[in-house]
């Protein structure tokens, strides 16, 4: 009987860990991946280092992005883009990490 209670406790512990840690992390990763796949030339972005620029070119084969930072063109890995400030159409795009923290 004691073994069944311990097994149930571990199952409950795993369930709580899944809903509090694993599931939100997977959701944020999916939102970030969606954001990176929707990047297009003309979008204003911020890198993980805090550099602001406008996307000049997206290279899908190399997974790189070329940013125009006031006339200086820099090439970054796609995953180094932290967020999109404004879409090329002028609409503001939300930051999935900030939005998920606000909801909590």
FENQUI-V153199 format. One record per helix or strand of 2 or more residues. SS is the DSSP state (alpha for helix, beta for strand). FROM is the first residue (numbers start at 1). TO is the last residue. If there is no record, write none. Layout:
# FENQUI-V153199
ss = (SS | SS)
from = (FROM | FROM)
to = (TO | TO)
This chain:
# FENQUI-V153199
ss = (alpha | beta | beta | beta | beta | alpha | beta | alpha)
from = (2 | 44 | 52 | 64 | 72 | 78 | 81 | 96)
to = (37 | 47 | 59 | 69 | 77 | 80 | 86 | 103)
